[in-house]
Each structure stands twice: as structure tokens, then as C-alpha cells.
Amino acid sequence: MGKNDIYLYGMTLVSKMNLLEGEYPEADTYSEIKESYVLPGGETGSCAIVLSALGLTVKIDGNFQGRKTQGILEEYLVGRFGIDMSGVYFDSTFDGVRDMVLIGTNSRTCFGAFCSYFSNETKRWNKPDIKDIENCSVVGLDPFFMEQSEAVADYCQGLGKKYVTIDCKYDTVIHKYSEVNVISNEFIRNNYPERDVNELFRDYTKNTEGLVIFTFGSKEIMFGRRNQPIQRMKPYRVKVQSTLGAGDSFKAGAIYAVLKNMSDEQIVQFAAATAATVCSRFPLALYPPDIETINQLINK
């Protein structure tokens, strides 16, 4: 088994992406589709593309792939980006996880069958292999696969491996052991709708030694650690083509920055610049970010 810079455990799927001519329409109106693609997506799929485009070796694992997803993922992830999918299980009885996304000028709306996927008695995702974690430098972890995601966090803790995660509650094992946890505004709205954001941020930092980052789209980013004052940073301004993949790319940027031993401020800067670069292009799988553009944004 070879060594990789990054091991990613989480959701990889095939996404039908429809870029609209303008904003998302009101009900019972019409909107023109400007561009349409069927490409890899998901929190881990998009993250893997970004990290590979930045020159890192990446291995992924997580959900099973099926009849309608395997070919597209192998064509792009393996064939185009050299991402290692050798541990991903192919289920010939299953179509695979897919979604459709309608992308407006400043928004994206996802349509899928994720509730039925996760509530199904058949759990179509792999148990993580501890050897994959042993043979990498940094881990990216999606928290969606229940005890299997927690097992990745436990393995990382036992092996002394740093990992970056997203959108998990502050009282979880995954948050506790994380090096970086990136919490989106969407997650905050859905899970802590009545909470004061500053107080919620303190609860997050209180429950980990790691870096906590709250993102709010185009509004100020909050970040910090336990017993430190909250720091804030404005996101980088770019001409937005699509916001699809911005959060996944922010996570990828944070993983890259942790691998390169950047400071907390540099982690946030690099992650934010990575996400901004992705927003300025469409689609991600055909036009991934490059290190020169990211550094230009930071230095500007």
C-alpha cells in the first residue's frame, strides 16, 4: 500500500449541474439554463479534485458507487486527476448516489434523495481502513456516516493524525479531536436557529483544542481557538460564476494549509482564497483552482 498526502473519507457522487442565466426563479416562472454538465460532486469528491489540482496525492473512501456513478467517477477522478479510488466499493445492485443542482447567480439549490439514502436499513458506505490513515499525512473527514465517521476520528486520534472536518455539532467526538472544524451558515441555521452566534462559537471552541471556523457566504468569517478572542476576516471578492463547491473547496484549502503547517490566520486565508477561486469558475471538475491564482488573491 502506497503513501498519500491526503486521505478523504466521505460523500462522493455524480451531480447534474445546471447553471442558470440569472438568479433562481420564483415559482411558476421560467428560467433559462445557460450550461449543463454531469460531473463528480459531493463534499469528498469536490474536495479531492481541488487537492489533486493543487499537486497532492489523494485517496478517497466512503459511500458505495453504483451502476450510474462508477464510470463517470473513474473517468474524471481517476483518469483526469489520478485520485486513488481503489478502496471504494462498487455495488452492482445499486445505481449510486446522484443529485441535481440548479445554480443561480448567488445561490445553488440541490435536489436529491439523501434522506432516504441515510434512513435505509442497508448502509451503503465502507468501514474505514486504518491502514489508509496510517499511510497519509492529513485526513479530511465528512461527519455523515455515523459510527464509521467517528471511527475515522478515533483512528486519527490514536495515530496522531490531524484531520479537517465540516458541519458537525460541538458535543461530538468528531469535533473534539479535529484540527479544524469548518461550520457553514447553512448548518448553523438548521441546527442552532435560536442561538447567539458569538455564544455558539464559544461553545465550539470550548469543546476542542482545534481551530474553529464559521463561514457565512460573502459575509465575515469567524475563527479562533479555546480561550482566545474571536478573529474575523472578510472573504475575498471575485466575479462569481457559481457558488457550487465553495464549501467543499474551503475544506480542501484548509486541508492543504494544515499539511503545509500554516498558522491559523494563514489557514483561513488560504481556504477562503481557494473557495473564492472556485466561485470564479464553472464547473469545478473542468476548471479546478490553481496555486498561482490562490496566492494572487491572498497577496492582493
Beta strands, then each sheet from edge to edge (+ up, - down):
strand 1: 4-10
strand 2: 13-20
strand 3: 33-41
strand 4: 58-62
strand 5: 98-103
strand 6: 108-111
strand 7: 136-141
strand 8: 162-166
strand 9: 180-184
strand 10: 211-216
strand 11: 219-224
strand 12: 231-233
sheet 1: 4+ 1+ 7+ 8+ 9+ 10+ 11- 12+
sheet 2: 3+ 2- 5- 6+
end
